[in-house]
Amino acid sequence: MCRNIRRLHNYEPPATEAEIREAAVQYVRKVTGSTHPSAANAQAFDRAVEAVAAATGELLDSLVTSAPPRSREQDAARAKERARRRYED
């Protein structure tokens, strides 16, 4: 369940609102241990997602770095190569 909360900082182009929200959903799912909240907990789940997304967006907007921007395509290629080597046996 939601193992892959991905890096969002220092990409060109910057993380989108959708990417930030997806990370927030993954985080809330992980913390609650639930992929789909019950009807009784749906509002609390949604409020938590919105709060985490807002905090994440604020954090990303305030971070500074002198490192060059990362490329999503290069990161994906590196991950694919790691997976290939891992399962090559």
N, C-alpha and C positions, 0 to 999 in steps of 0.2 A: 504494500500500500504506500503510495506517494513517497517513494524513496528519493526521487530526483528533483529536489528543489535546486534549480540551476542558478548559476551566477547571473546577475543582472547588471552589475556595475562595469563601467568603462568599455562599453561596446559602441561601435559606430555602425548604424544609427543607434541612439539610446533605446533603452527598454521601452516598450509600448505599455499603455495602460492595460491592455489585455495580458501581456506577459507578467506584469506586476500582480494583476488579479489572480492569474493562474497560480503563481507562487504563493499568494495568500491563501487560496483554497487548499493547496497542498499542505501548507503549514497547519491550518486549522484542522484538516483531516487527520494529520499526524498527531496533533495534540489531543484531539478528542477520541482518536481510535475508531473513527466512523467515517466511511466514505459517503454515506447518505444519512443525514440526520432524520430522526423521527419527526412527525408533524409537530409534536410538542416542543421539539428543540430547533425547528427550522429557523425561527426568527432569531434566536440567540446565535445560531451558526452563521446566518447571513450578516448579522451585526458584527460578529467577530471577523469575518472575511473582509468586510468594508473597513473596519478599524485597522486591521493588519495591512491591507492594501494602502491605506492612507499613510500609515507610518512608514511603510516601505518606500512609497513615492517620495515622501519628505526626506527620508534618509538618502536615497539615491540622488536627489536634487542637491543635497548639502555636501556630499562627498567630493573631495578634490584629489587629483592624482597627477603626477608628472609622467606616468607611464603612457606609452602610445596606446591608442584605442585597440581593443581586441576585435577579432573577426569571428562572427558566429560560424561561418563556413569553415574556417581553419580549425576552430574548436571541435566542430562536428567531425571533421576529417580525422583529427587526432583521436577522438573517442572511438570512431569506427576502426581505426588501426589498432588501438588497445584491445578492443573486443575481438578483432580478428586474431591477434596474437594469443589472447586468453583462451579462445575456443579452438585454436589450431590443432591442439593435441590430438 
